[in-house]
Amino acid sequence: MLTQMIITSMTALFVLPELPYKADALEPVISRETIEYHHGKHLQAYVNTLNVLVKDTPYEQMNLEEIVRKAPEGPLFNNAGQVLNHTLYFEQFREAKSGEENVPQGRLAAAIDQAFGSFAEFKTKMEAASAGLFGSGWVWLAQDDAGHLSVVQCPNAGNPVTKGWVPLLGFDVWEHAYYVDYRNRRADHVAALWQIVDWDVVGHRMK
Ligand code: MN
């Protein structure tokens, strides 16, 4: 009985997603220290807060994406959004491989060319959107209902799922994502991220 009560009271609905690589795997683009804080502290805090906020509410029955789509503006949306955003974020990277041009392939590459003209133009647009987002937030490559790709700026915990779009690639431009490694140089951090994007993961998110 006591054991059951402890298990029940300690059951977390949402758990910290495991990193698909070691904490130092993304160096020198993202340091071990940044990963340890960003994943182990910031994301863990969002997960913990989300679990408190959904407890004994109808949101307890929903998956993360449903919560983000249905929650009103405020703490629930912010924490659910940040759990979804960071889950997508940490999954989409892999270690930099020297001597390899890291570019999208296949259907994703074709969709990028169609929407932006070229991969280079897409990168320019994503970098400009990241530099131009005032304050904290995210810049997403997203796919709309018609299958068309766009770069979307979202303040704070925003995610294009609230528009019914599919988030494909997300750049976190909150200072906690880069300040340890790049200080105030957000643009340098974003430009370096291209080395570690796992385009297979991004491509598999397309509908
Ligand atoms: Mn973050």
Residues whose N, C-alpha, C, O or C-beta is under 5 A from the ligand:
A	BS01	MN	D172 W174 A177
